[in-house]
Amino acid sequence: MNSAPLQTKEKNSNRGTVVAIRGSVVDVFFDKQLPPIHTVLTTGDRGQITIEVLEQRDKRHVRGIALTPTQGLARGMLVEDSGGPLLAPVGKGILSRMFDVFGNTIDREGELQEVTWRSVHRQPPPLTQRSTQSQIFETGIKVIDVLVPLERGGKAGLFGGAGVGKTVLLTEMIHNMVGKHKGVSIFCGIGERCREGEELYREMKEAGVLPNMVMVFGQMNEPPGSRFRVGQVALTMAEYFRDDEHRDVLLLIDNIFRFIQAGSEVSGLMGQMPSRLGYQPTMGTELAGLEERIANTDNGAITSIQAVYVPADDFTDPAAVHTFSHLSASIVLSRQRASEGLFPAIDPLQSNSKMATPGIVGDRHYQLAQKVRSTLAQYGELKDIIAMLGLEQLSPEDRKVVGRARRLERFLTQPFFTTEQFTGLKGKLVSLADALDGCERILHDEFKDYPESALYMIGAIDEAKQKDKQKATVAPKSNLASKTKVAENTSGKTPAHSKTQAADSVPHESLAQTSMSPTTNAKLESADATNTDAS
């Protein structure tokens, strides 16, 4: 199964013997020639066990880490030297396919065609080849393009737990990348569940974006050596599309913390002295070796979006600190916003981007983004006062701020193409100009007389007026029906169920505002008590 790296080379005559096995660590004796670091060795009854050399112990012994399970391996077994490092397939033939760390297809779609094999150990592009211009990478998602602009050829971190829409956001970005930028998307799953990979493959196929996508997986149940190398395999494929085909590449990594974790396991197995909090002493170098290959050159750009798990929500953890130093944007997903139905559930106040400066995005964009953040921050401070005293106790100016903030929150939601079958709402791709125009008009109170629901799950801001007109045509019919029901009740007393019907006819937003005011609630309760006594 794992013969893919040897397909381009004849088998080397250099052979060795297994002398020691400790879990995934294997020591091999070579009599003739000592293999260099990163050389791939194969052993086992059927050549099914693959080992990568990580250390030369002396003139005759090397120590390597197994990239496959070592069941059946015994001392004295022959070891074949492949004569080269781990290889990855590149070429147009890898599009729409799913691979493991060895370049084997795992999608049951037949053999690979029109591919060549390259080493996964490659150097980052030199500084002379890198582009020095900072460009915005438009995603078509309003809240990201306005408040957390991504860099073309940059790296963005996506911080989020389970169930807040992380995978949906990644899927939508893949869809928009293929549709808008005509680029290639590569998804790299490092140490994640195989169930998530299967679901993502099926969703990509249904969304119709698989023909311009490649998926590489090093799953949770695989040895640490395999999980540690799968990131380099995906990057080698991405570099081919950037350098050889001059195409923009969107590289999605889920999860970069699992890469660091796999490196820590390998380091411990190799007997290295751990650093602070048990991490490997070479963590910074290993992470930099991966991240620095993600770059913007004159030929094209690799833009990376990486899911980042923060251990115990401790942002001072060495893994999080080292990852932060490489990112140009941090996108934080909020469980509270997800519970309120505000999707994508991005927290605009905790998320930030190095691109959000006047020199890069322009003065108008920068000023608008700052004003949006300021308005949302003021609303956050006023929430406690509203909960305790009610909206009526705020000053007129503060009430305007609350109205703007709530409309901005709803305008920054967006229906996704990849969730059409679940929501029944057609996906929207919104340009940066339309997103900025909508925020500016809301801040100028142009939509203060429109209900908040008119701004929820729309694309451009003008859709709010159409949505409100549609609601206005439906509303008179429902009011007529409720009046007919009341007229049918000919008795002098007002039964309890008619009060319920009258309450049901009140719009949800006015009910929400009523619940925010304890004073109004008390008046309503006393009125209900009076009506009951009278009856």
N, C-alpha and C positions, 0 to 999 in steps of 0.2 A: 504493500500500500504506500509506503513512504519512500518509493524509489524515484520520485520526481526530481530531486536534486542531482541524481546521477545520470539523467537521460541525455545530458549534453556532453558528458565526459566518458571516456573509457575507464573501466575500473583500474585503479592504481594497483601496481604490484606490491606496494608497501603494505605489509601485514603485521599486526601485533597480537598480543595475548592479554586477556583480562586477568589482572592480578588481585584486585580488591573491589568490593561493591559495598557501598553504604547508602542505602536508599537510592536517590537519583544520582549520587556521585560515583563515578567509575574511574578506577586507575588502570591504565593500559601500559604494557611493556612493549617497546619497539626495539628490535635488534639492529636494523639497518639504518633507517632515517627517522628522525623525530618530526612529527607533523607540527606545522606552525599553529599559533593561536587562531581560534575561530574555524579550524578545519573540521569538517563533518566526518564522523566515523560511523560505520554500520556494523552491527553484529546480531547475534541470535540465530536460531535454527533456520529461519527463512529470511534473514536480513531485515527483520521487522523493527529492530531497536536502533535508534539514531542517537548518537552522542556528539556534542560539540565540545571541542578542546578549549578549556579556559585557562589552563596553567601548565607550564612545563616544569616538572618537579626536579629532574636532573637530566643527564645525557641520554637516558634510556626510558624514562617514565613521563607520561603526561596524565593530567587529571581533567576530566570532562564532566559535563552535566548532561544527563539524559533528557532528550526532548520528547521521549515517548515513555510509557510505563515499562518498567524493567522486569516484569514477571518472566520467569524462565531463564534469566541470565545467570551464568555460573562462572566461577573461576576456571581459567584454562581455555575458555572459548576464543575462537579466532575473531579478530577485528580487522575489517577492511578500511583502508584509508581512501577516501574519495578524491583526495588531492586538491580540494577546494572548499570554500565556505558554503554556508546555506544559501540556496538560490531561490529566486522568486520569478514567476512567469510575468512577462510584459508583452504588450502588443494589443492590437484591436480585438483579438480573440478573447481577451479576458472580460470584456464588457458583458454585463447581464449575468455574470457567473458568481458563484460563491466558493470560497477557498478556505483551506486550513493553513497552518503555518508553513507546511512543506510545499504549498502550491498545488496540492491535490484538490480536485473539484469535489464538493460535498453536496451538490444540488441534484445529482442523478440526471444530468442533462447531456451525458456523453463526453467524449474526449475533447481536449482543447485543440484548436486549430489556429495556425498563423501566430504562434507565440515564440519568443526567445527567452532565455533565462539569464538573469543578472544576479550578482551578489547583493545580499541585503545590507552589507557593511559598506556604506558609501559616505564620503565626506560632504559636509554642507557646502553650498555654492560659495566661491570666494567673494570677497567684498567688491572686487572689480566687476562682477557680473550682476550684483544686486541692484535693484531699482531704488533710487533715493527719493522718489516722489511718493507722498502719502495720498492714497486714493480711497474714497469711501466705497464700501462693498454694499450695495443696496440689496436688501432681502425681500422687499415688498411687504414687510410686516411693520405697521405704523409705529408701535411703541419702541421697537428696536432702532429703526431708522431715525426717529426723532430724538430719543433720549440716550440711546446706547449705540451710536453708529459703529459698525464694524469696519475694520481695515482690510482692504484688498491685499492679500498676502500676509495678513496678521493672524493672531491666535486669540480666540474668545473662549472664556471659561463659562460653563453652564452649571450653576450650583443649584441642586434640587434633589429632594427626596422622592419617594415612591408616590405615584398618584397625583402629581401636580402638573402633569402635561409635558414632561421632559422629552419623552419619545415622540409625542405628537409634534412638538416644536421642531425637533430634528428632522422628522419626516417632511414637514412643510417646507423647511429650508432646502431639502433635497429637491422637492418638487419645483420650487421657485428657481433654484439654481439651473436645473435642466431647461425649464421653460423660458426663463428670462435671459440668462447669461450664455446659454448654449454650451455649457461646460460639462465636466464629468464629476460625478460624486463618488467618493470612496468611503464606505463605512467600515470602521475597524472596531470589532468587539473584543476588548481585552478583559478576560476573566469574568465575563457576564454569563447570565443563564442562557442555556441553549433554547429555552422556550421563547425568550425575547428575540433571539435571532430568527427563529422560524416565523414568528408573528411579523417581524419587520420585513422579511422576504416576501411573505404573502401580501402585506399591505403595499409594498412597493410594486408588486406585480399588478395588483388591482388598480393602483393609481396610474399605471402606465409609464412609470419613470425608470423601470428596470433596464431598458436598452442602453441607457447612458450611466449605468451604475455598476460598481464592483463592491463585493462584500467579502471581508476577511475576518475569520473568527479564531480566537484562541480561548476556548471555553473554560468555565469554572472548574470542570472536572479534570482538566489536562494538567500535566506536570508544570512546575514553575518555570522551567527552561523554555517550554513552548509558549507560555503566556508572556515571557520576557522578550521574545523575538518577534511576536506577531505584529508589533507596532512598526518594526523596521521593514517587514514584508509589505505592509500597506503603503509605507512611505516610498519604497522602491517603485511600486506601481504608480504612485502619484507623480514621482519625478519623471517617469517616462512620458506621461501625458503633458507635463509642463515643458520639458526640455526637447522632446522629439517631435511632438505634435503641436506644440505651442498653444495649448488650450488651458483655460483656467480650471482649477481643480478645487472642489470643496471636500475637505477631509474631515470626517466626523469620527471622533474617538470616544468610545464609551467602555471603560472609564479610565482616565489617566492615572487615578490613584492605584488601580489594580496593576499598572505597569510598575509603579514604585514598589508596591507590595511584593510582586513577583521577583523584582531585583533584590529585595530584602531577604526573601526566602533562599534565593540562589546564593547570596552572600553568606548567609548562615550555614548552608549546606557545605560551602567551600571552606568553612572554618575561619572566616575573617572576623576580626574583632568588631562588634557592633558599635555604632556611634550613639548619639543622643536618642533616647526613647526607643532604642532597639533597631533603628534604621541602619542600612549599610553605610560605611564610611565614604563610598564612591557615589552616593545618591545624586549629588549635584552634577557630577560629570556625566552620569548615565542619562539623566533627564535632559541635560543640555545637548548631548549627542543626538537625542531624538528630536527635540524642539527646534534646534538650529537648522535642521534640514527643511523645516517648514518656512519657506521664504518667497519673496517676490523678486523675480529676476526680469531681465529684458525680454525673455521668451514668453513668460506667462507667470502665473501666481498660484501658490497653494494656500488657500484660506482654510484655516482649521477652526472647528468648533468642538471643544472638548468638555465632556461631562466630568465634573470634579466632585468627588466625595470628600467631605471634610470630617475626619474622625471625631466623634463626640462633639460636633459643632465647635471645635477648638481651632480657630483660625491662626493660632500661633504654633500649631503642629508643624514640624519640619517639612512634611510632605506638602502641606498647603502653602507654606512660605516659599518653598522652592518653585512651586507651580505658579504662584502669583507673579514672581519675577519675570516670567516669560510671556505673560498674557498682556494683550493690548486692550481687552475689554472683559468685564466681569458681569454676567447676567445672572441675577438671583431670582429664583422662582419662589413665590410665597404661597404657603398652604392656605393662609387666611383669604387671599384673593381668589384662590381656586374654589374655596367653599362658598364665596359670594357669587360665583359664576362669571368672574371677570377673566376670560381667557383671551390671549395667553396670560398666564398668571405671573407676569413679571413684576417684581417690586421696583417701581421707578426710582425710589429714593435710595435703596441699597445698591442698585446696579450703577456701574460707571464705565466710562470709556476714555482712553487717552486721546482719542480722535476728536472729542467734543471740545475743540478750541476754535476761536475765531479764525485763526490762520489756516485751518484745514476745512472746516465745514462752512465757513462764511459767517459774517457778523449777524445777519438776520436769523439764520438757523440757531446760532449760539444764544442770542438774546431770547428767542422764543423758547428754547429748551430750558433755559434758566428760569424763565417766568412760569413755565409749566411746573417745574420742580418746586418753585417757591409756593405756588398756589396749592399743590398737593401737600406740601409740608405744613402750611398753615391749617389746612383742613384736618390733618392728622392731630395737630395740637388742639383744635377745637372739638374733636370728637368726645373727649372726656367731659367738657362743659355741656355739650348737647345731651349726653347720656344722663347727667345729673340734673340739669336745670331746664333742658328743653331748647328747641330751636328758637322759640319766641323771645328768650332772654338775651339773645345775641344782638349786637348792634347791626344796623342796616348794612354797613360795609362788610361785616363778617358774614352776614347772610348771603351777600353777593359772592363772597369768596367760596362759601360752601356750595352754592349753586354751580359756580364755574368748575370747581374741583370735581363734583359728582358728574357733571356732563363730560369733563375731560376723561375721567375714569372710564365712562361708558363708550366714549368715542375711540379710546385706545384699545378697545376689544375688537376682534376681527374674526369673521368666519373663515375657516381653513378649507382648502381643496381636499385635503386628506381626511377630513371628518364629515364630508357632505352626506355620506350614507348614514351617519349616526344622528346628525343634527337636522338634516333636511334643508339646511341653508347653503346656498351656492357660495363657493369660495371666492374670496376677493384678493386681488393683487393690487396694492395701493402704492402709487409712486411717491417719492419723497416730497415732491412739490405739492401734491394733494394733501398729504398728511400734515405738512407745515401750514398750509392754507386753512385746514380745518381747525387746528389748534389756535391759530391766530384769530379766527372769527369767533370761536367760543370765548376766548379771553376778552374780546371786545363786546361781549354780551349780545351778540347777534341772535343767539338761540336761547335767550333767557326765558322766552314765552313758550318754548317748545317743551313737551314732556321729556324727561330723561330717557324714557324707553325708546324714543325716536332715534336716539344716538347710539343705542346698543346694537352691537353686531352688524355694523354697516361698513362700507368701504369708504368712498369719498364723502365729504360732509354734505353735499347736495342731496344725497340719498335720504337724509333725515327729513327733508321737506316732503319728499314723495311718500315716505313711510307715514308721516303725520297726516297727509291728505287721505291716504288709504284708511287710516284709523277713523278719521273724521266722517267718512262716508258710511262706515259700519256702525259707529256709535249711535246715531239717531234711531236706527232700527231696534237696538237693544233697549234704549230708553222707552220707546213706544210699547214694547212688550212688557216692561216692568210696570208702566202706568196702567196697562190693561188688567194686569193681575190684581193691582190694588183696587181698581174700580169694581172688579168682580166680587169683592168682599163687601156685602151690603149691610153687615151687622154694625151696630154702633160702636162696639169695642174693637180695639186693634189687637188681634191675636199676636202671640209671641213670634210665630213663624214669619209674619209680614215684616217685623223688625229685622229679622235675619236677611230677608230678601232685599230690604232697603240697604242694609249694610253691605251686602254682596255687590250691589250696583255701584258702590263707591270705588273709584279707581284705586289700584294698589299703591300708587305713589302717595296719594293723600292719606291713606291708612298708615303708611310708613312714617309720614311726617307727624300724624297724630300720635303714634306710639312714642315718638321722640319727646313729646311734651307731657310731663306728669300733670301739669295744670289742666290741660285740655281733657286728659283722661278722667280727672276727678269730676269735672263738669259733666262729662258724659255719664259717669256712674250715678251721680246725684239725679240727673234727668231720668235715667232708667228706673231708679227707685221711686220717683214721683209718679211715673206712668203706671208702675205696678200697684202702688197704693190706690190710685184713682180707679183702676180696673177692679 
